[in-house]
Amino acid sequence: MLGIVLNHAGYEVVTAVDGADGLARAGDQRIGLVLLDIHMPRLEGDAFCRTYREHGGRAPIIVITAAEVDRETVKRYGADAYIAKPFDIDVVQQTVARFLGGK
């Protein structure tokens, strides 16, 4: 759903089926921003963030999650921001625009 909304907003969107797939896709392409959940199959969000950063990934990471986390926790993961679920799509679009520039 988020991919469709962001695509309609003018962003080029690449989706992944799980954390490991996302990490592979992020490494294969020039990624401007990563949106992910903390709880994902095959590679949890915290491990994704650490691995992505360890391999030189510099794109901002926004965590969207229902897990109880705070700003300091996502910073320790290597993420730049988080949005709590359930989320307002306008908040997601505003946060993405903050990191990528408005569309």
C-alpha positions, -999 to +999 in steps of 0.1 A: +000+000+000+027+025+009+045+017-023+015+026-043+008+058-024+044+070-027+046+060-063+015+081-070+032+110-051+060+108-077+086+087-060+103+057-076+096+028-053+113-005-050+096-031-027+109-062-010+092-092+004+112-094+036+143-080+054+169-101+036+153-093+002+153-056+011+189-057+021+199-073-012+178-048-032+193-018-013+228-031-021+220-036-058+205-002-065+210+034-056+185+039-029+175+073-017+155+062+014+146+030+032+112+024+048+109-007+070+093-024+099+111-036+130+095-071+127+102-086+093+107-122+081+142-135+075+159-103+088+146-081+116+147-043+112+174-037+137+197-063+120+188-048+086+198-013+098+231-024+113+241-045+083+231-019+058+251+007+076+281-016+081+281-022+043+282+015+036+245+022+032+240+059+036+203+064+027+181+076+055+161+048+072+126+054+085+112+027+107+074+022+106+064+000+135+038-010+161+066-021+184+073+001+213+104+019+204+117+054+210+139+078+191+171+067+209+164+030+201+160+036+164+191+057+164+210+029+180+198+006+152+211+031+126+178+045+116+170+082+112+134+084+121+104+063+131+066+064+127+043+046+150+016+022+137-012+027+131+001+056+110-015+084+091-005+083+054+000+121+055+026+117+082+044+091+062+044+114+031+056+144+051+084+123+067+095+110+033+094+145+019+115+158+048+143+134+038+139+134+000+125+167-007+088+174-014+071+158-044 
